[in-house]
Amino acid sequence: MKPPIITYTDSTLIFKTVERAESYLEIPDIEDDNNMFFDSNGTILTPTIVEVLREDKSFLFFRTKLRVKDIKFEESTEKNPERLKKLLKRSIESEEEEGLEHKDGNDDLETLLAKAIDHLGYTG
């Protein structure tokens, strides 16, 4: 899995690391079948809900263990860089319509990702 992680929900979100994406997204985000998740190579990511045991430091010396649900990404063998490029183009064009300067250039995935980061910034 090669960061950044790109998620397409109602808008495009770009996370600098896998950990940031996993901690930012919520369970309803991954349960929506319309949402898509990619790494920077266009590899499709599959989010799963896992239960983890966390230790909670509550009062002075008291500690409790809680079972919580977390999101973890798994890398699939399926890649769709063309789909990711279309989503990034759509996000960039939407931002440009709001007055951002259009930068002509190459439409390879790396360039589009750099433009999207420039226009949208990182989430989380």
N, C-alpha and C positions, 0 to 999 in steps of 0.2 A: 504494500500500500504506500503510494507516494503522495505525501502532502503537497499542496494544500488539498483539503477535502471540500468538495463543492456539493451543495445540496440545492435542489430546486423544489421549492414548495410553492407558495404564492409568489415568491420572488427568489432571486438567487442569493444564497448565503455562501460565503467563502470562509473557511476556518483554516488557520495557520497550521494546526496540528490535529491529529486524529482525536487526541484526548479532549481538546477544546470542543470539537464537534459532538463527541459523546456526552460531555457534561452539559452542553448548551441545549441540545435537542431534548424534547420531552416525548413521552410515550405516544400521545396523539399525533405528533409529527411523523412518527415512523409507521403508524397504523394506517395512514391515509395512502391508498394505492396510487394516487396521482403524484406523490412525491418521489423524486429520484435522487440517488446518491452516487457520487463519482469520486475517484481520486484524480490527480492531475494528469494521468495518462489516459483517462477515459474508461478505466476499469470500473465496472458497476460494483457498488458496495451494497451489501445486504445488512441492514441493521437488525439486531435481535435484542430481545429483552432478557436480561439475565438477573438472577437474584444474587446479591452479594451480602456478606456479613460485614457490617461496619461497627466499629467501636465508637460509642458516643461518650465523651467526657462531660458528665453533667455537673455534679456538685462535688466540690473539693476532691475527694479521692474516689468517689463513686464513678463507676464506669458501667455502661450498659451496652449490650450488643444488640444491634438492630438488623433485621433482614430488610433490605431495600431493593428496589428494582432499578437497574442501571441499563443503559443502552451500550452495546458493543457492536462495532462494525466488523464484518467478515468480508474478505475479498473474494469475489467470484472469479471464475475463469473467463467470464464474458466481458468483452470490451466493446464500447460503443463511442469512440472518440468523435464520430460525426454528429451524433446526437448531442454530446456535450458542447461541441463547437456551435451548433444551432442555438442551444440555450444561452451560451455566453454571448453570442451575437445579438440575440434578442434583448438580453439585459443591458448590453452596451448601447444598443440603439435606443432603448427606452430612456436611458440616462442622457444620451445626446440630445434627444428631443426636449429635455428639460433645460437645455442651454449649455451642456458641456461641449467642448470643442471636439470636432471629429478629427481623428488621426488616421490618415490613409496608411495602408500598409498591408503587410502579409496577413493572411487569414489562417496560418497554421495554429494548432492548438496552443502551443507555448505562447505565441504572441497574443492570441485572444485572451488567454488566462491572465497575462500581464496587464492587458488593457482593462479587463474586468476588475482586477485588484486595484488598479489606478482609480477607476470610476466608483467602485462600490466599497473598497477597503475590506479589511477582515472583519468578521463577525466574532463577537465574544471576547 
